[in-house]
Amino acid sequence: MRPVAWVLAAAFAALAPLAHGDDTLAADGFETPWVSGYVVGYQRDGYPVEAIDFSVVTHLIVGRVTPRADATLTTHFDIDPVAGPAWARQSAAAAHAAGRRAVLMVGGAGEHAGWVAAAAPAQRERFVANLLQAVDDFGFDGLDLDWEPLPVEDQPAFLALAQALRAARPDLLLSVPLGWINANFATPADPFYGRLAPLFDQINLMSYDMAGGWDGWLSWHSSALDGATGTTPSSVTISVDYYRRAGVPRGRLGIGIPFYGTCWRGVDAPRQSGGSVVASDNVMSYRNLLTDYYAPERAQWDAAADVPWLGAAQPFGPAGCRFVSYDDAASIAAKAAYLRRHGLGGTILWTLAQGHLPDRPQGQRDPLLQALGAALR
């Protein structure tokens, strides 16, 4: 999801009371939140299946298959037609051996045209049959429907697809990742999401990559928990409030935590003008960030946003950053506390491999995942 313009800060001001309303719950008695971690084929070498820490992960989302215009699916998992399916089956089997659920990711960025064609009324029945066949063939418990983006004109087709899947297999686990919300465009909330909610077990917010060098924006954090303004109009809090007002029950709503950062040039701190994002997902993995970018003298903490950042007057690291936004153990603990305080269902992690540090001793190789697990206990 990408904003196209900035609206006057008055629009944000009208929303602000909602963002800080009394929507908290006592922490006692919550069900254990889900921790849905993504693994994707193109990162398999950096995170072998046998390395996955299932002590924290409750759902393993394995990506990906993609929809074709004829309602069939690609099944190479961004590897190849033989090794890809084998890796997917191995991943699902590992989750089941650990007593966890395995979910098949469908789609993702760049696959919008395939979704629209495959889910059209004339092809929907065939598409549903092919999706369920993939679940059975690869040994999964459900589907993660990553129709991205999901504009208003696609909502009826997406709703009909979810209804058809639920009718065909009522016990199928269904999850969907949805876009974050720009506070300047957050009123009114779209009731579509309230209608969608009963069909899904998990509705997870992709609350990362929530800033860029866009018109009207100042430099800002990839995944701020709070602190949004009219010129830095994104945060986990703003997005959660929007979907709650749209009718999504708190227990079916999850937040997203990135195991990667964003690299900015042209600015050396948040809330500055003139910067641009030059690297993020994969390139700026937590592993790469610690190896190539982090230094104690660059490290800062934004108390309003509840996230860390790195900054320097001169470019640093292979991407030539001057400002790096990322999540660490402290910000993940803050997000976990927010999740529990508001009674939300859980979280998605994109991606597990990017937070894995294979050179560390056994038991210390997934520090972000371990921080989340400790905070949710």
N, C-alpha and C positions, 0 to 999 in steps of 0.2 A: 504494500500500500504506500503510495507516495502522494503528498499534498501538492496541489497545483497553485495555490496562492495563499497569501496571508490575509486574514480578516481582522478588522479593528479589534484591539484588545478588549473593547467593551463586551464582545461576544464571550471572551474568556471570563471576564469579570462576572457575567451573568451565571456562568456555570460554577464558579468557585465554591459557593456554599454547598453545592451538591457534592463536590469532591471531598469535603471535609465533614460531611454529615455524620451523625452517630449511627453507624452501620456495623459496629463491632459486637462481638460476642465473647462470652466467657470462654476461655480456652479449654476448660474441662469438658470431657465427654465427646470431643470430636472423634470421628473416625480417622484412621490413619490416612493422611493425604497420599494420593498417587504421585509417583515420580516416574514419568514417562520419558525415557531417554532414547534419543534417536541414534541409530547407527546407519551409515550409508556406505554403499559399495565402494565408492571411490576413496574412502578413508580406511578401508579394511586393514591395510598394512600397518597403519599407525595404532590400531586398537584391535588386536586379534580377539576372536570370539572367546577364547579361553581366559582372556584378561578381564572380561566384563565383571564388575562388582555388583552382583545381584543382592548384596546385603542392603543396598539403598534403593536400587531400581526396582519398581513394582511392575512396570510395563516396558517391554522392549519394542520400540517402533523401528522397523527394518525397511530401509528405502533403497530402491524404489521400483515399482512398476509404473508405467505411464499409459494413459489412454490414447488410442489411435482414432482417427476419424471414422473408421469402419466398426468401432465398438470393440475391437480386440485390444490386447495389451502388449506392450513391450515387456520382456521379462529378462533382460540382460543385467539388471541391477547396476547399471553404470560400470560393469566389469566386462563380461562377454556372455554369449548365450549358453555356455556350459558351466564355467566357474561361478557366474552370477547366481543362477538358481541353486547350485550346490552350497554356496555361502549363505544364501537366504534360509535354506532348510536347516543348515547347521546352527544358525542364529536362533531360529524358532525352537529347535530342539534344546539348545542350551537354556533358553528361558524356561521351558517346561521342566527341565531337569532340576532347575532351581526353585520350582514352585511358583513361577511368575507367568504373566500373560505375554503373548507375542502378537504384535499388531503389524499388518502389512501397510506400508505407506504407499499411497496412490497419488501420482501427479507431482506437484511442486512447481517452483518458479519456471516460467517458460512453457508450460504445458496447457495454457488456457484454451487454445483453439481445439486441442484434442478433447478436452472436457466438454466443450459446447457441442461438438459434433456427436460424440459418443452418447451423451445424455439426452439428445433430442428425442422427442416422442416416438419417432419411427424406429429408433435404435435402442431405446431404453431397456426393453426386456432382454435383448441380447447382451447389452452391456452388463446388466445385473447378473446374468448367468455367467458371464466371463469373469466378473469380479469374484463371485462365490466359488467358481472353479479354481481360481488362483489361490484363494484362502485354503481350499482343501488340498490342492496340489503341493503347496509349500508348507503346509502344517501350521497355519496361523489361527488365532482365535477371533480376529476381527480386522477391521479396515480403518485406516486413517485417511480421510478424504481431503486431500490438500488441493482444493480448487482455488487457485490463486492467480489473479485477484478474483473476488466474488462481487462484481458490480450488481447494481439493483436489477438490471435486465436479466441477469442469470439466476436470480433468486428462485423463481418458480421452478426452473429445471432442477436446481440443486435440491430443493425441498421434495420434489417428486421422486428424484433418485433415492434420497434417504428414506422416504416412505416405502418405496418399492423394495429396498434392501431389508428394511425392518419387517415388512410383511412376508418376504420370502424366507427369512431366517430370524425369528424373533429373538433368539439368544445370541445373535452376532454382536460382538463388541464394536461399537462405532465411536470414533473420535473425529474431531475436526479442528484444525488450527485456523484461527481467524485473525484478521489484521488489527493492528493497534489503532488508536483514535487520536486525531489531531483535536485538541481542546477547542480550537476556534471553529470547528465544524461539528461539535458534539451535541448540539441541540437542534431538533428533538431527537431522542433515541429511536432507532428503527425497530418497530415491533416484530419485524420478521424474525429476529433472533429469539424472541420469546416463543414463537411458533415452532422454531427449529429445535429448541432445547429438549422437548420430550423424546425426540428421536435419537438423541446421542447420549452416550455414557460420559463422555468428556468433551467439553468445549474449551479449547485451550487458546490463549492469546499469544500471538507472536510478538511479544513485547520486547523486541530487540531491533537493532538498526532503526531506531526511532528518531534519528536526527540526520541532517545533511546540510549542505550548502545551498539551501532552497530559498526562494524569494521570501523576504520578510523574516527569515530565521537568523538567530545568532547561533554560534557554535554551541553544541549541547551534547548530552550523554546518550549513548546508544540505548541504555536501559535504565533510565532514572526511575527510582521508586516514587519520588514525589518532586515537588519544586517547580512544576510547570508554570509558565507565564504566557502572555500573548506572543512573545517572540521566541520562547522555548516551549512550545505547546504540546509536549508529550511527557507521559509518565505512566508507570504501571497503574497508579491510583486513578488517573483520568480514564484509562481504558476499562478498568474493572468497573468503575462507576457507570460508565456508558452501558455496558452489557447488562449490568444489574438493572438499570432503569429500563432497558429494552425487554426485560422479563426473563432473563436467564437465571435460574436458581443458583444460589451461591455454591451449593454442593456439587454442581455440574460444571463449575467454572474454574479453569486453571490459568496460571500465569506462566510466561515464558522466561527462562533464564539462559543467557548466552554464555557458552564456554569459549568466547572469542571477543575481541575488542574492535574498535574502529580507529583508524589512523587519519588525522587531519593535517593538512598543510595550510599555511596562511594565517594561523592563529596558534597561540601557545597556552590557551586556557579556555574553559567554557565561558559562554556569554560574551563572545567577541564577534565582530562582523568581518566578513570577507574571507572566511575559510571554506575549505572543501574537503570532503572525505575521499581519500585516494585508495584505501584498502580496508577490508573488513573480514567477513566470513572466510575461513580456511587460511588465508594469508596471515591474519592476525589472531590465530589460535592462541589460547592461553599458554600452550607449550612454547610457541614461537615468541610470544610476548615476554615471557620470563627469560628466554634465552637471549633475545636480540634487542629488547627495548627497555626492560625494567632496570632502574637504578634507584637506590634509596633517595638520592638528592632530587630526583624527578617526581617522586611520589607525593600526591596530595589527596585530601579527602574533602568531598563536597557535602557538607552537613545538611543542606537543603534538599539535595537530590538523593542522599544516602548511598552514594557510590564513590569509588576511587577514580583517580585520573593521573596521568603522567603529563608533564609539560616541561618545555625547555626553550630558551631563546634561539638555539641553533637546532637544525634538523638532526634527528637521531634514528638509528636503526636502518635496516635495509630499505624500507619504504620512505625514508626521509620525513618522518613525522615530527611535528612540534607539539601536538596535543593528541593523547591517546585516551580514549574512554574504554573502560573494561569493568568486569566484575571480579571480585576477590572473595575470600572467605567471609569477611566482615559484611560486605554488601549482600551476599547470599544469605547470611544469617538474618539480616534485616528484612529481606524479602520473605524468608520463611516465617519470621515472626508476624509480618503483615498477613501472610496467608492464613496462619492459624488464628490470628486475632479476628479476622473477618469471616472465618468459617468457610474458606474457599476449598474446592475439591482437591487441588493438587498443582503440579507444575510439569511443564515440558522442558527438556534440556536439549539445546541444539549446539553442538553434537557431543556425545560422550567422548569421541576420539580426540576432540580438540582440547579437552581438559586432562588428557592422560599423559603422564610423565614417565615414560618407560625406563629412564635411567636412574630413577630413584629406587630405594630399597622396597621390597615387597611390603605392602600395607600402607605405603606413602605415595603411591603412584597416581591416585585420583583425589587430590586435595580438595578440589571444589565439590566433588560429589560427596566426599566425606564430611565436609563442612555443612552441606545441606542435610545429610542424614543426622548429624549431631543436633542441628537446630530444630529438626522436626520431631525428635524423640521427646 
